[in-house]
C-alpha cells in the first residue's frame, strides 16, 4: 500500500496535445485531395460557365442585329407614312384653294 500511496501523491503526467495523432495524417491527405478535387471541379464549372456566357453573348448579338434591322424598317415605314399624310394634306389644301 505504501507504493500505491506514493503514486497517488504524484501529479499525473499531462498529455502533449501537439503530438500528431495517427489518424490525422490520412485525414489531412484526404482533405488535401478533396481540396484539389474541389478546385478542379470549380475550374471545370467555371469553364462551362464561361462557355455558356459566350454562347449567350453570341445569341444576344444576333438578337441585337435583328432588332436594329427591324427598327430601321419601322423608321422607314414611319417616314413613308408621314410623307403620305403630308401629300394628302397638301392635296386637300390645293383643292380648297381652287374652290375658294
C-alpha positions in Angstrom: 0.0 0.0 0.0 2.8 2.3 0.6 3.8 2.0 -3.0 0.3 2.9 -4.3 0.1 5.8 -1.9 3.3 7.2 -3.3 1.9 7.1 -6.9 -1.2 8.9 -5.8 0.8 11.8 -4.4 2.5 12.4 -7.7 0.7 14.6 -10.2 -0.5 12.9 -13.4 1.6 13.5 -16.5 0.0 16.0 -18.9 -0.7 14.8 -22.4 1.2 16.6 -25.1 -1.6 17.9 -27.4 0.9 19.0 -30.0 1.7 15.4 -30.9 0.4 14.2 -34.2 -2.3 11.6 -34.0 -2.1 8.5 -36.1 -5.4 9.1 -37.8 -4.8 12.8 -38.6 -2.2 12.1 -41.3 -4.6 10.2 -43.5 -7.3 12.7 -42.8 -5.0 15.5 -43.9 -4.3 13.6 -47.1 -8.0 13.1 -47.8 -8.7 16.7 -47.1 -5.9 17.8 -49.4 -7.2 15.5 -52.1 -10.7 16.9 -51.6 -9.4 20.5 -51.8 -7.6 19.7 -55.1 -10.7 17.9 -56.4 -12.9 20.9 -55.5 -10.5 23.3 -57.3 -10.5 21.1 -60.4 -14.3 20.8 -60.3 -14.7 24.6 -59.7 -12.3 25.2 -62.7 -14.4 22.9 -64.9 -17.6 24.6 -63.7 -16.0 28.0 -64.4 -15.1 26.8 -67.9 -18.6 25.5 -68.6 -20.0 28.8 -67.2 -17.7 30.8 -69.5 -18.8 28.7 -72.5 -22.4 29.3 -71.6 -21.8 33.1 -71.2 -20.1 33.2 -74.6 -23.0 31.4 -76.2 -25.4 33.8 -74.6 -23.3 36.8 -75.8 -23.4 35.5 -79.3 -27.2 35.0 -79.1 -27.7 38.5 -77.8 -25.6 40.0 -80.5 -27.7 38.2 -83.1 -30.9 39.4 -81.4 -29.5 43.0 -81.3 -28.7 42.9 -85.0 -32.2 41.7 -85.9 -33.7 44.3 -83.6 -31.7 47.1 -85.1 -32.7 46.0 -88.6 -36.4 45.9 -87.6 -36.0 49.3 -86.0 -34.6 50.7 -89.3 -37.5 49.2 -91.2 -40.1 50.7 -88.8 -38.4 54.1 -89.1 -38.5 53.9 -92.9 -42.2 53.0 -92.7 -42.9 55.9 -90.3 -41.2 58.3 -92.7 -43.2 56.9 -95.6 -46.5 57.2 -93.7 -45.7 60.9 -92.8 -44.9 61.6 -96.4 -48.2 60.2 -97.5 -50.1 62.2 -94.8 -48.2 65.4 -96.0 -49.2 64.6 -99.6 -52.9 64.2 -98.6 -52.9 67.4 -96.6 -51.2 69.3 -99.5 -53.7 67.8 -101.9 -56.6 68.9 -99.7 -55.2 72.4 -99.4 -54.8 72.6 -103.2 -58.5 71.5 -103.7 -59.6 74.2 -101.2 -57.5 76.8 -102.9 -59.0 76.0 -106.3 -62.6 76.1 -105.0 -62.1 79.2 -102.8 
